[in-house]
Amino acid sequence: MTSSMKRRFGSDIHNLFRKLLSGYKLYFSHGTLNSEGRKLFEEAVRMLIHEHPEYKPVVTKARRKLTLENVLKVVRIVLDENEIRELLDIAIHGIYKYRA
């Protein structure tokens, strides 16, 4: 999916998914969404399904087990892979890159 196609989603959905990924350490525990992460994820997918009901099966499948892998299956619908990688990299490793 091209970036122009991804822009058809509302900015609120983009922002909620960005917040979820950039707050990885805050919203995930042991690779699974915690209660605060679930609230954020549910708000984002509620809006996503409201705007695009065709994505409901993907969301339903991801909700069964909210691991990072399953959450990313939904996030990839809205955000492009480079942005996802960058947000997670900063959230996990910080803004500075150290070389050994």
N, CA, C and O atoms as CSV, one atom per row, in Angstrom:
chain,resi,resn,atom,element,x,y,z
A,1,MET,N,N,0.853,-1.176,0.000
A,1,MET,CA,C,0.000,0.000,0.000
A,1,MET,C,C,0.896,1.235,0.000
A,1,MET,O,O,1.829,1.319,0.799
A,2,THR,N,N,0.634,2.166,-0.858
A,2,THR,CA,C,1.454,3.368,-0.945
A,2,THR,C,C,1.079,4.355,0.145
A,2,THR,O,O,0.010,4.255,0.748
A,3,SER,N,N,1.963,5.303,0.393
A,3,SER,CA,C,1.702,6.281,1.449
A,3,SER,C,C,0.489,7.146,1.128
A,3,SER,O,O,-0.197,7.605,2.041
A,4,SER,N,N,0.212,7.376,-0.157
A,4,SER,CA,C,-0.962,8.178,-0.511
A,4,SER,C,C,-2.250,7.437,-0.160
A,4,SER,O,O,-3.257,8.056,0.183
A,5,MET,N,N,-2.209,6.099,-0.250
A,5,MET,CA,C,-3.382,5.321,0.119
A,5,MET,C,C,-3.575,5.322,1.636
A,5,MET,O,O,-4.713,5.289,2.105
A,6,LYS,N,N,-2.505,5.359,2.401
A,6,LYS,CA,C,-2.582,5.323,3.851
A,6,LYS,C,C,-3.148,6.616,4.422
A,6,LYS,O,O,-3.615,6.629,5.561
A,7,ARG,N,N,-3.116,7.676,3.674
A,7,ARG,CA,C,-3.602,8.960,4.170
A,7,ARG,C,C,-5.123,9.042,4.235
A,7,ARG,O,O,-5.666,10.041,4.707
A,8,ARG,N,N,-5.796,8.036,3.781
A,8,ARG,CA,C,-7.248,8.065,3.801
A,8,ARG,C,C,-7.804,7.835,5.201
A,8,ARG,O,O,-9.012,7.930,5.415
A,9,PHE,N,N,-6.920,7.530,6.160
A,9,PHE,CA,C,-7.346,7.333,7.539
A,9,PHE,C,C,-7.273,8.663,8.277
A,9,PHE,O,O,-6.428,9.506,7.975
A,10,GLY,N,N,-8.159,8.844,9.239
A,10,GLY,CA,C,-8.182,10.079,10.005
A,10,GLY,C,C,-6.908,10.288,10.805
A,10,GLY,O,O,-6.232,9.327,11.171
A,11,SER,N,N,-6.582,11.540,11.073
A,11,SER,CA,C,-5.356,11.862,11.810
A,11,SER,C,C,-5.404,11.318,13.233
A,11,SER,O,O,-4.358,11.008,13.803
A,12,ASP,N,N,-6.595,11.196,13.819
A,12,ASP,CA,C,-6.707,10.651,15.173
A,12,ASP,C,C,-6.226,9.209,15.226
A,12,ASP,O,O,-5.561,8.807,16.180
A,13,ILE,N,N,-6.557,8.438,14.212
A,13,ILE,CA,C,-6.122,7.045,14.161
A,13,ILE,C,C,-4.604,6.988,14.038
A,13,ILE,O,O,-3.949,6.219,14.741
A,14,HIS,N,N,-4.051,7.793,13.153
A,14,HIS,CA,C,-2.591,7.860,12.990
A,14,HIS,C,C,-1.934,8.203,14.328
A,14,HIS,O,O,-0.992,7.537,14.759
A,15,ASN,N,N,-2.440,9.238,14.970
A,15,ASN,CA,C,-1.831,9.717,16.210
A,15,ASN,C,C,-1.917,8.685,17.335
A,15,ASN,O,O,-0.966,8.531,18.101
A,16,LEU,N,N,-3.037,7.980,17.443
A,16,LEU,CA,C,-3.168,6.972,18.492
A,16,LEU,C,C,-2.214,5.805,18.268
A,16,LEU,O,O,-1.608,5.312,19.218
A,17,PHE,N,N,-2.076,5.363,17.032
A,17,PHE,CA,C,-1.133,4.280,16.757
A,17,PHE,C,C,0.311,4.740,16.961
A,17,PHE,O,O,1.142,3.970,17.444
A,18,ARG,N,N,0.616,5.983,16.597
A,18,ARG,CA,C,1.961,6.517,16.843
A,18,ARG,C,C,2.247,6.567,18.347
A,18,ARG,O,O,3.334,6.204,18.796
A,19,LYS,N,N,1.265,7.017,19.106
A,19,LYS,CA,C,1.415,7.089,20.563
A,19,LYS,C,C,1.644,5.700,21.144
A,19,LYS,O,O,2.486,5.523,22.025
A,20,LEU,N,N,0.902,4.723,20.657
A,20,LEU,CA,C,1.031,3.352,21.137
A,20,LEU,C,C,2.439,2.814,20.883
A,20,LEU,O,O,3.040,2.209,21.771
A,21,LEU,N,N,2.965,3.030,19.681
A,21,LEU,CA,C,4.295,2.521,19.352
A,21,LEU,C,C,5.404,3.307,20.036
A,21,LEU,O,O,6.374,2.725,20.521
A,22,SER,N,N,5.261,4.627,20.074
A,22,SER,CA,C,6.322,5.429,20.696
A,22,SER,C,C,6.365,5.227,22.210
A,22,SER,O,O,7.390,5.489,22.840
A,23,GLY,N,N,5.271,4.768,22.792
A,23,GLY,CA,C,5.241,4.466,24.218
A,23,GLY,C,C,5.345,2.976,24.483
A,23,GLY,O,O,4.735,2.460,25.420
A,24,TYR,N,N,6.118,2.285,23.657
A,24,TYR,CA,C,6.238,0.822,23.760
A,24,TYR,C,C,6.497,0.362,25.193
A,24,TYR,O,O,5.814,-0.539,25.682
A,25,LYS,N,N,7.462,0.961,25.867
A,25,LYS,CA,C,7.808,0.530,27.220
A,25,LYS,C,C,6.688,0.818,28.215
A,25,LYS,O,O,6.592,0.168,29.255
A,26,LEU,N,N,5.866,1.767,27.901
A,26,LEU,CA,C,4.749,2.134,28.766
A,26,LEU,C,C,3.531,1.248,28.538
A,26,LEU,O,O,2.813,0.928,29.486
A,27,TYR,N,N,3.291,0.849,27.294
A,27,TYR,CA,C,2.053,0.155,26.932
A,27,TYR,C,C,2.181,-1.351,26.718
A,27,TYR,O,O,1.173,-2.042,26.576
A,28,PHE,N,N,3.404,-1.861,26.693
A,28,PHE,CA,C,3.618,-3.294,26.512
A,28,PHE,C,C,4.346,-3.864,27.721
A,28,PHE,O,O,5.256,-3.237,28.263
A,29,SER,N,N,3.937,-5.053,28.136
A,29,SER,CA,C,4.627,-5.782,29.201
A,29,SER,C,C,4.880,-7.188,28.691
A,29,SER,O,O,3.945,-7.915,28.356
A,30,HIS,N,N,6.150,-7.567,28.634
A,30,HIS,CA,C,6.534,-8.897,28.153
A,30,HIS,C,C,6.001,-9.172,26.751
A,30,HIS,O,O,5.566,-10.285,26.456
A,31,GLY,N,N,6.035,-8.152,25.880
A,31,GLY,CA,C,5.634,-8.315,24.488
A,31,GLY,C,C,4.138,-8.341,24.243
A,31,GLY,O,O,3.702,-8.603,23.122
A,32,THR,N,N,3.342,-8.073,25.275
A,32,THR,CA,C,1.879,-8.075,25.152
A,32,THR,C,C,1.343,-6.741,25.671
A,32,THR,O,O,1.902,-6.163,26.603
A,33,LEU,N,N,0.278,-6.263,25.075
A,33,LEU,CA,C,-0.308,-5.002,25.544
A,33,LEU,C,C,-0.775,-5.136,26.985
A,33,LEU,O,O,-1.415,-6.122,27.352
A,34,ASN,N,N,-0.450,-4.132,27.803
A,34,ASN,CA,C,-0.982,-4.095,29.162
A,34,ASN,C,C,-2.324,-3.365,29.149
A,34,ASN,O,O,-2.814,-3.006,28.079
A,35,SER,N,N,-2.917,-3.141,30.301
A,35,SER,CA,C,-4.268,-2.560,30.351
A,35,SER,C,C,-4.322,-1.152,29.747
A,35,SER,O,O,-5.282,-0.816,29.054
A,36,GLU,N,N,-3.302,-0.329,30.002
A,36,GLU,CA,C,-3.287,1.015,29.414
A,36,GLU,C,C,-3.102,0.945,27.904
A,36,GLU,O,O,-3.705,1.725,27.166
A,37,GLY,N,N,-2.286,0.029,27.449
A,37,GLY,CA,C,-2.082,-0.164,26.016
A,37,GLY,C,C,-3.343,-0.656,25.330
A,37,GLY,O,O,-3.652,-0.256,24.207
A,38,ARG,N,N,-4.070,-1.531,26.018
A,38,ARG,CA,C,-5.328,-2.044,25.460
A,38,ARG,C,C,-6.347,-0.921,25.278
A,38,ARG,O,O,-7.064,-0.883,24.279
A,39,LYS,N,N,-6.406,-0.011,26.246
A,39,LYS,CA,C,-7.340,1.123,26.137
A,39,LYS,C,C,-7.015,1.957,24.898
A,39,LYS,O,O,-7.901,2.324,24.127
A,40,LEU,N,N,-5.752,2.241,24.729
A,40,LEU,CA,C,-5.309,3.044,23.587
A,40,LEU,C,C,-5.570,2.310,22.268
A,40,LEU,O,O,-6.073,2.898,21.311
A,41,PHE,N,N,-5.227,1.029,22.229
A,41,PHE,CA,C,-5.443,0.214,21.033
A,41,PHE,C,C,-6.937,0.146,20.703
A,41,PHE,O,O,-7.320,0.309,19.544
A,42,GLU,N,N,-7.771,-0.090,21.696
A,42,GLU,CA,C,-9.212,-0.200,21.460
A,42,GLU,C,C,-9.813,1.105,20.943
A,42,GLU,O,O,-10.708,1.086,20.099
A,43,GLU,N,N,-9.332,2.218,21.440
A,43,GLU,CA,C,-9.813,3.511,20.944
A,43,GLU,C,C,-9.438,3.688,19.476
A,43,GLU,O,O,-10.260,4.126,18.670
A,44,ALA,N,N,-8.202,3.349,19.130
A,44,ALA,CA,C,-7.739,3.479,17.748
A,44,ALA,C,C,-8.519,2.555,16.820
A,44,ALA,O,O,-8.966,2.984,15.757
A,45,VAL,N,N,-8.690,1.283,17.212
A,45,VAL,CA,C,-9.381,0.347,16.315
A,45,VAL,C,C,-10.880,0.630,16.247
A,45,VAL,O,O,-11.522,0.331,15.240
A,46,ARG,N,N,-11.435,1.200,17.304
A,46,ARG,CA,C,-12.847,1.594,17.245
A,46,ARG,C,C,-13.039,2.631,16.136
A,46,ARG,O,O,-13.978,2.541,15.346
A,47,MET,N,N,-12.146,3.606,16.089
A,47,MET,CA,C,-12.219,4.630,15.040
A,47,MET,C,C,-11.937,4.021,13.667
A,47,MET,O,O,-12.602,4.355,12.686
A,48,LEU,N,N,-10.950,3.130,13.604
A,48,LEU,CA,C,-10.594,2.481,12.344
A,48,LEU,C,C,-11.780,1.708,11.776
A,48,LEU,O,O,-12.094,1.832,10.592
A,49,ILE,N,N,-12.434,0.917,12.609
A,49,ILE,CA,C,-13.583,0.122,12.156
A,49,ILE,C,C,-14.764,1.014,11.800
A,49,ILE,O,O,-15.524,0.710,10.881
A,50,HIS,N,N,-14.917,2.114,12.530
A,50,HIS,CA,C,-16.003,3.055,12.215
A,50,HIS,C,C,-15.804,3.649,10.819
A,50,HIS,O,O,-16.755,3.763,10.045
A,51,GLU,N,N,-14.559,4.029,10.502
A,51,GLU,CA,C,-14.260,4.619,9.191
A,51,GLU,C,C,-14.185,3.568,8.084
A,51,GLU,O,O,-14.590,3.818,6.949
A,52,HIS,N,N,-13.659,2.382,8.432
A,52,HIS,CA,C,-13.410,1.335,7.434
A,52,HIS,C,C,-13.814,-0.023,7.986
A,52,HIS,O,O,-12.963,-0.772,8.466
A,53,PRO,N,N,-15.101,-0.354,7.927
A,53,PRO,CA,C,-15.574,-1.632,8.481
A,53,PRO,C,C,-14.949,-2.860,7.829
A,53,PRO,O,O,-15.005,-3.950,8.400
A,54,GLU,N,N,-14.363,-2.710,6.659
A,54,GLU,CA,C,-13.745,-3.850,5.980
A,54,GLU,C,C,-12.532,-4.398,6.743
A,54,GLU,O,O,-12.086,-5.510,6.460
A,55,TYR,N,N,-11.996,-3.647,7.694
A,55,TYR,CA,C,-10.846,-4.104,8.474
A,55,TYR,C,C,-11.239,-4.824,9.765
A,55,TYR,O,O,-10.368,-5.230,10.534
A,56,LYS,N,N,-12.510,-4.979,10.001
A,56,LYS,CA,C,-12.965,-5.619,11.237
A,56,LYS,C,C,-12.407,-7.039,11.410
A,56,LYS,O,O,-12.009,-7.381,12.523
A,57,PRO,N,N,-12.357,-7.885,10.366
A,57,PRO,CA,C,-11.795,-9.230,10.562
A,57,PRO,C,C,-10.329,-9.223,11.019
A,57,PRO,O,O,-9.939,-10.053,11.840
A,58,VAL,N,N,-9.529,-8.314,10.505
A,58,VAL,CA,C,-8.120,-8.222,10.905
A,58,VAL,C,C,-8.030,-7.820,12.378
A,58,VAL,O,O,-7.245,-8.382,13.142
A,59,VAL,N,N,-8.841,-6.848,12.757
A,59,VAL,CA,C,-8.849,-6.368,14.140
A,59,VAL,C,C,-9.331,-7.469,15.083
A,59,VAL,O,O,-8.746,-7.681,16.145
A,60,THR,N,N,-10.384,-8.158,14.700
A,60,THR,CA,C,-10.932,-9.232,15.536
A,60,THR,C,C,-9.888,-10.310,15.771
A,60,THR,O,O,-9.749,-10.813,16.886
A,61,LYS,N,N,-9.168,-10.660,14.741
A,61,LYS,CA,C,-8.126,-11.685,14.860
A,61,LYS,C,C,-7.003,-11.211,15.785
A,61,LYS,O,O,-6.505,-11.986,16.601
A,62,ALA,N,N,-6.606,-9.951,15.661
A,62,ALA,CA,C,-5.535,-9.403,16.497
A,62,ALA,C,C,-5.954,-9.319,17.959
A,62,ALA,O,O,-5.126,-9.512,18.849
A,63,ARG,N,N,-7.223,-9.036,18.219
A,63,ARG,CA,C,-7.715,-8.898,19.592
A,63,ARG,C,C,-7.622,-10.192,20.393
A,63,ARG,O,O,-7.598,-10.152,21.623
A,64,ARG,N,N,-7.570,-11.329,19.722
A,64,ARG,CA,C,-7.516,-12.616,20.428
A,64,ARG,C,C,-6.275,-12.729,21.301
A,64,ARG,O,O,-6.322,-13.265,22.408
A,65,LYS,N,N,-5.173,-12.218,20.789
A,65,LYS,CA,C,-3.920,-12.236,21.544
A,65,LYS,C,C,-3.148,-10.983,21.149
A,65,LYS,O,O,-2.584,-10.915,20.058
A,66,LEU,N,N,-3.125,-9.995,22.038
A,66,LEU,CA,C,-2.562,-8.690,21.701
A,66,LEU,C,C,-1.049,-8.630,21.927
A,66,LEU,O,O,-0.554,-7.865,22.755
A,67,THR,N,N,-0.335,-9.456,21.168
A,67,THR,CA,C,1.120,-9.408,21.166
A,67,THR,C,C,1.560,-8.280,20.239
A,67,THR,O,O,0.766,-7.752,19.460
A,68,LEU,N,N,2.836,-7.923,20.337
A,68,LEU,CA,C,3.355,-6.880,19.450
A,68,LEU,C,C,3.146,-7.274,18.000
A,68,LEU,O,O,2.758,-6.440,17.181
A,69,GLU,N,N,3.396,-8.521,17.674
A,69,GLU,CA,C,3.240,-9.000,16.297
A,69,GLU,C,C,1.804,-8.803,15.790
A,69,GLU,O,O,1.604,-8.329,14.672
A,70,ASN,N,N,0.819,-9.160,16.597
A,70,ASN,CA,C,-0.577,-9.017,16.181
A,70,ASN,C,C,-1.012,-7.561,16.135
A,70,ASN,O,O,-1.778,-7.171,15.253
A,71,VAL,N,N,-0.538,-6.761,17.066
A,71,VAL,CA,C,-0.849,-5.328,17.054
A,71,VAL,C,C,-0.276,-4.690,15.788
A,71,VAL,O,O,-0.926,-3.854,15.160
A,72,LEU,N,N,0.944,-5.087,15.417
A,72,LEU,CA,C,1.573,-4.521,14.220
A,72,LEU,C,C,0.819,-4.882,12.941
A,72,LEU,O,O,0.861,-4.125,11.972
A,73,LYS,N,N,0.138,-6.012,12.923
A,73,LYS,CA,C,-0.671,-6.365,11.755
A,73,LYS,C,C,-1.757,-5.318,11.517
A,73,LYS,O,O,-2.088,-5.007,10.373
A,74,VAL,N,N,-2.303,-4.782,12.594
A,74,VAL,CA,C,-3.328,-3.738,12.482
A,74,VAL,C,C,-2.670,-2.391,12.193
A,74,VAL,O,O,-3.140,-1.639,11.339
A,75,VAL,N,N,-1.598,-2.089,12.894
A,75,VAL,CA,C,-0.921,-0.800,12.719
A,75,VAL,C,C,-0.430,-0.636,11.285
A,75,VAL,O,O,-0.461,0.471,10.746
A,76,ARG,N,N,0.022,-1.724,10.659
A,76,ARG,CA,C,0.523,-1.651,9.272
A,76,ARG,C,C,-0.558,-1.237,8.277
A,76,ARG,O,O,-0.238,-0.796,7.174
A,77,ILE,N,N,-1.797,-1.367,8.637
A,77,ILE,CA,C,-2.887,-0.904,7.779
A,77,ILE,C,C,-2.834,0.619,7.666
A,77,ILE,O,O,-3.149,1.183,6.618
A,78,VAL,N,N,-2.437,1.269,8.744
A,78,VAL,CA,C,-2.493,2.733,8.815
A,78,VAL,C,C,-1.132,3.393,8.598
A,78,VAL,O,O,-1.030,4.372,7.859
A,79,LEU,N,N,-0.093,2.867,9.233
A,79,LEU,CA,C,1.231,3.481,9.162
A,79,LEU,C,C,2.137,2.683,8.231
A,79,LEU,O,O,1.969,1.474,8.078
A,80,ASP,N,N,3.090,3.360,7.615
A,80,ASP,CA,C,4.014,2.633,6.738
A,80,ASP,C,C,5.142,1.996,7.561
A,80,ASP,O,O,5.403,2.384,8.700
A,81,GLU,N,N,5.786,1.027,6.958
A,81,GLU,CA,C,6.784,0.203,7.644
A,81,GLU,C,C,7.951,1.027,8.183
A,81,GLU,O,O,8.434,0.756,9.283
A,82,ASN,N,N,8.410,2.017,7.438
A,82,ASN,CA,C,9.530,2.857,7.895
A,82,ASN,C,C,9.172,3.626,9.157
A,82,ASN,O,O,9.975,3.717,10.086
A,83,GLU,N,N,7.979,4.172,9.187
A,83,GLU,CA,C,7.552,4.925,10.367
A,83,GLU,C,C,7.420,4.002,11.576
A,83,GLU,O,O,7.817,4.366,12.683
A,84,ILE,N,N,6.872,2.826,11.369
A,84,ILE,CA,C,6.724,1.847,12.450
A,84,ILE,C,C,8.098,1.483,13.007
A,84,ILE,O,O,8.302,1.494,14.221
A,85,ARG,N,N,9.023,1.165,12.135
A,85,ARG,CA,C,10.375,0.781,12.539
A,85,ARG,C,C,11.051,1.907,13.323
A,85,ARG,O,O,11.685,1.666,14.350
A,86,GLU,N,N,10.908,3.130,12.830
A,86,GLU,CA,C,11.524,4.281,13.491
A,86,GLU,C,C,10.926,4.522,14.879
A,86,GLU,O,O,11.663,4.746,15.839
A,87,LEU,N,N,9.599,4.477,14.989
A,87,LEU,CA,C,8.938,4.699,16.272
A,87,LEU,C,C,9.342,3.641,17.302
A,87,LEU,O,O,9.628,3.966,18.455
A,88,LEU,N,N,9.363,2.385,16.881
A,88,LEU,CA,C,9.739,1.315,17.805
A,88,LEU,C,C,11.217,1.393,18.177
A,88,LEU,O,O,11.580,1.149,19.328
A,89,ASP,N,N,12.058,1.727,17.228
A,89,ASP,CA,C,13.486,1.828,17.496
A,89,ASP,C,C,13.759,2.902,18.542
A,89,ASP,O,O,14.526,2.681,19.479
A,90,ILE,N,N,13.143,4.043,18.385
A,90,ILE,CA,C,13.322,5.130,19.353
A,90,ILE,C,C,12.727,4.753,20.704
A,90,ILE,O,O,13.327,5.032,21.742
A,91,ALA,N,N,11.567,4.129,20.702
A,91,ALA,CA,C,10.905,3.760,21.955
A,91,ALA,C,C,11.706,2.734,22.741
A,91,ALA,O,O,11.747,2.786,23.970
A,92,ILE,N,N,12.339,1.807,22.047
A,92,ILE,CA,C,13.061,0.731,22.720
A,92,ILE,C,C,14.504,1.125,23.037
A,92,ILE,O,O,14.990,0.874,24.140
A,93,HIS,N,N,15.180,1.736,22.077
A,93,HIS,CA,C,16.604,2.017,22.235
A,93,HIS,C,C,16.925,3.464,22.572
A,93,HIS,O,O,18.062,3.760,22.938
A,94,GLY,N,N,15.990,4.352,22.466
A,94,GLY,CA,C,16.241,5.768,22.727
A,94,GLY,C,C,16.653,6.499,21.465
A,94,GLY,O,O,16.756,5.905,20.392
A,95,ILE,N,N,16.884,7.778,21.602
A,95,ILE,CA,C,17.183,8.595,20.420
A,95,ILE,C,C,18.648,8.560,20.023
A,95,ILE,O,O,19.004,8.977,18.921
A,96,TYR,N,N,19.510,8.060,20.921
A,96,TYR,CA,C,20.934,8.028,20.611
A,96,TYR,C,C,21.353,6.649,20.177
A,96,TYR,O,O,20.908,5.650,20.743
A,97,LYS,N,N,22.206,6.586,19.179
A,97,LYS,CA,C,22.757,5.328,18.692
A,97,LYS,C,C,24.195,5.229,19.158
A,97,LYS,O,O,24.998,6.132,18.918
A,98,TYR,N,N,24.516,4.148,19.814
A,98,TYR,CA,C,25.869,3.917,20.300
A,98,TYR,C,C,26.555,2.886,19.413
A,98,TYR,O,O,25.950,1.894,19.007
A,99,ARG,N,N,27.801,3.133,19.126
A,99,ARG,CA,C,28.571,2.196,18.318
A,99,ARG,C,C,29.620,1.537,19.196
A,99,ARG,O,O,30.270,2.192,20.012
A,100,ALA,N,N,29.772,0.259,19.020
A,100,ALA,CA,C,30.767,-0.471,19.836
A,100,ALA,C,C,32.131,-0.448,19.198
A,100,ALA,O,O,33.078,-1.010,19.747
